Amino acid sequence: MPGVAMKDTCDVLRALPGWKAIVAMTADGGIGYRGGIPWHITGDLRLFKQLTLDQAVIAGRVTIATLPALPRRRLHGISRSTSIQSQQVVTWHHDFTTLPVSAWVIGGARIYRQLLPQCTAVVVTQVQARYETDTSFPTELLNEFGIKHTIAYGDGFTTVVYLKD
C-alpha cells in the first residue's frame, strides 16, 4: 500500500472503538452481482485484510455463503433463521443487541443499511471500472459522515475513509 499516510490511517481505524464498515462499490453504489462480487482488485483485497485481520467482522447470511475462508478473523453472522450453519462463523446472532461492541461490518446490503447509522467510520473502495450489479450499497447513509482521507491507486480504485461527523 503506497505511502505512510494510509498505513497510519489503517492503524487509527483498527483502533477505533465501535463498529466500522468496509465496502467496495461502483460509482453508482453497486456492490454485488448474482450473489458475488463482480470484480477482483488485489489492492482492495490487501486493504480489507490489513484492516480486518485479528478483528471481529459482522456479515449477513447471504454474504457469509459467498465468502472465501477468512482466517484470523472472528466472524459473527446475522440471520433471522435459527438453522444456519457455517464453519467460519464464531457466533450466529438473530438480533443486533448481542453483536460485539467493536467490529467491522462487511455486508451485505441489508446489513449495511441496518448497521451503518451506528458505525463510527466507513472505508469505501470506489471501483473505477463499470460492472453490472444487482445489489447496491445505501450510499445516502454516507451523508452522515465526513471525508477524512482519500487515496487514488493506479490499479483501478480509490479508497475513501469517512468518519462520523
C-alpha positions as CSV (number, residue, x, y, z in Angstrom):
1,M,0.0,0.0,0.0
2,P,1.7,3.2,-1.1
3,G,2.5,5.9,1.4
4,V,2.8,6.1,5.2
5,A,-0.4,8.1,5.5
6,M,-2.6,5.2,4.5
7,K,-0.8,2.8,6.9
8,D,-1.2,5.4,9.7
9,T,-4.9,5.7,8.7
10,C,-5.3,1.9,8.9
11,D,-3.7,1.8,12.3
12,V,-6.1,4.5,13.5
13,L,-9.1,2.8,12.0
14,R,-8.3,-0.6,13.5
15,A,-8.0,1.1,17.0
16,L,-11.3,3.0,16.7
17,P,-13.9,1.6,19.1
18,G,-17.4,0.6,17.9
19,W,-18.5,-0.6,14.5
20,K,-16.7,0.4,11.3
21,A,-17.8,-0.6,7.8
22,I,-15.8,-1.6,4.8
23,V,-17.2,-1.9,1.3
24,A,-16.1,-1.9,-2.4
25,M,-18.6,-0.4,-4.8
26,T,-19.0,1.0,-8.3
27,A,-19.7,4.7,-9.0
28,D,-23.4,4.1,-8.8
29,G,-23.2,2.1,-5.5
30,G,-23.2,-1.4,-6.9
31,I,-21.7,-4.0,-4.6
32,G,-22.7,-7.4,-6.0
33,Y,-24.0,-9.4,-8.8
34,R,-25.7,-12.8,-8.6
35,G,-24.5,-13.4,-5.1
36,G,-20.9,-12.5,-5.7
37,I,-18.5,-9.6,-6.2
38,P,-18.1,-8.9,-9.9
39,W,-14.5,-7.6,-9.7
40,H,-11.2,-8.8,-8.3
41,I,-8.9,-6.0,-7.2
42,T,-5.8,-7.2,-5.5
43,G,-5.0,-3.9,-3.8
44,D,-8.5,-3.7,-2.3
45,L,-8.3,-7.2,-1.0
46,R,-5.0,-6.3,0.6
47,L,-6.6,-3.3,2.3
48,F,-9.5,-5.5,3.5
49,K,-7.1,-7.9,5.0
50,Q,-4.9,-5.2,6.6
51,L,-8.0,-3.6,8.3
52,T,-9.8,-6.8,9.4
53,L,-7.0,-9.2,10.4
54,D,-7.3,-10.3,14.0
55,Q,-10.6,-8.3,14.3
56,A,-14.3,-9.2,14.7
57,V,-16.3,-8.9,11.5
58,I,-20.1,-8.9,11.0
59,A,-21.9,-10.2,7.9
60,G,-25.3,-11.3,6.8
61,R,-26.2,-14.9,5.9
62,V,-26.0,-14.3,2.1
63,T,-22.6,-12.6,2.3
64,I,-21.2,-15.4,4.5
65,A,-22.4,-18.0,2.0
66,T,-20.2,-16.3,-0.7
67,L,-17.1,-15.6,1.4
68,P,-13.8,-17.4,1.0
69,A,-12.1,-18.5,4.2
70,L,-11.3,-15.6,6.4
71,P,-8.6,-16.8,8.7
72,R,-7.6,-14.8,11.8
73,R,-11.0,-13.0,11.9
74,R,-13.9,-13.7,14.3
75,L,-16.9,-13.9,12.0
76,H,-20.2,-13.0,13.5
77,G,-23.2,-13.9,11.3
78,I,-26.6,-12.2,11.3
79,S,-29.7,-14.2,10.3
80,R,-33.3,-14.4,11.1
81,S,-33.1,-18.2,10.6
82,T,-32.1,-20.4,13.6
83,S,-30.9,-23.3,11.5
84,I,-28.0,-21.7,9.7
85,Q,-24.5,-23.3,10.0
86,S,-21.1,-22.3,8.7
87,Q,-17.7,-23.5,9.8
88,Q,-16.3,-19.9,9.6
89,V,-18.9,-18.3,11.9
90,V,-17.9,-17.9,15.6
91,T,-21.5,-16.9,16.6
92,W,-24.8,-16.5,14.9
93,H,-26.9,-13.6,16.0
94,H,-30.6,-13.2,15.4
95,D,-30.7,-9.6,16.5
96,F,-28.3,-6.7,16.8
97,T,-28.2,-6.5,20.6
98,T,-25.8,-9.4,21.0
99,L,-23.2,-8.3,18.4
100,P,-19.7,-7.5,19.6
101,V,-19.3,-3.8,20.5
102,S,-16.3,-3.4,18.2
103,A,-16.2,-5.0,14.8
104,W,-16.0,-4.4,11.0
105,V,-19.3,-4.6,9.1
106,I,-18.6,-6.3,5.8
107,G,-22.1,-6.7,4.2
108,G,-24.4,-7.3,2.6
109,A,-26.7,-4.6,1.5
110,R,-29.3,-5.2,4.2
111,I,-26.7,-5.4,7.0
112,Y,-25.1,-2.2,5.8
113,R,-28.5,-0.4,5.7
114,Q,-29.3,-1.5,9.3
115,L,-25.8,-1.1,10.9
116,L,-24.3,1.9,9.1
117,P,-26.1,4.5,11.2
118,Q,-24.3,3.1,14.3
119,C,-20.8,2.9,12.6
120,T,-18.1,5.4,13.5
121,A,-16.2,5.0,10.2
122,V,-16.7,3.7,6.7
123,V,-13.9,2.7,4.4
124,V,-15.1,2.8,0.8
125,T,-13.2,1.4,-2.2
126,Q,-14.5,3.2,-5.3
127,V,-14.2,0.8,-8.2
128,Q,-13.4,2.8,-11.3
129,A,-14.4,0.3,-14.0
130,R,-18.1,-0.3,-14.9
131,Y,-19.7,-3.6,-13.8
132,E,-23.2,-5.0,-14.0
133,T,-24.6,-5.2,-10.4
134,D,-27.9,-6.2,-8.9
135,T,-27.1,-5.3,-5.3
136,S,-26.4,-1.8,-4.0
137,F,-24.9,-0.1,-1.0
138,P,-27.1,2.5,0.7
139,T,-24.9,5.5,-0.4
140,E,-27.4,8.0,1.0
141,L,-26.3,6.9,4.5
142,L,-22.8,8.3,3.8
143,N,-24.2,11.8,4.2
144,E,-23.9,11.3,8.0
145,F,-20.1,11.1,7.6
146,G,-17.3,13.4,6.6
147,I,-14.4,12.5,4.3
148,K,-11.2,12.1,6.2
149,H,-8.8,10.6,3.8
150,T,-8.7,9.8,0.0
151,I,-6.1,7.7,-1.8
152,A,-6.1,7.1,-5.6
153,Y,-4.4,3.9,-6.7
154,G,-3.1,3.0,-10.2
155,D,-4.9,-0.3,-10.4
156,G,-8.5,0.8,-10.8
157,F,-9.7,2.0,-7.5
158,T,-9.7,4.8,-5.0
159,T,-10.1,4.4,-1.2
160,V,-12.1,7.0,0.7
161,V,-12.3,7.0,4.5
162,Y,-15.4,8.5,6.0
163,L,-15.6,9.4,9.7
164,K,-18.8,10.2,11.6
165,D,-19.2,14.0,12.0
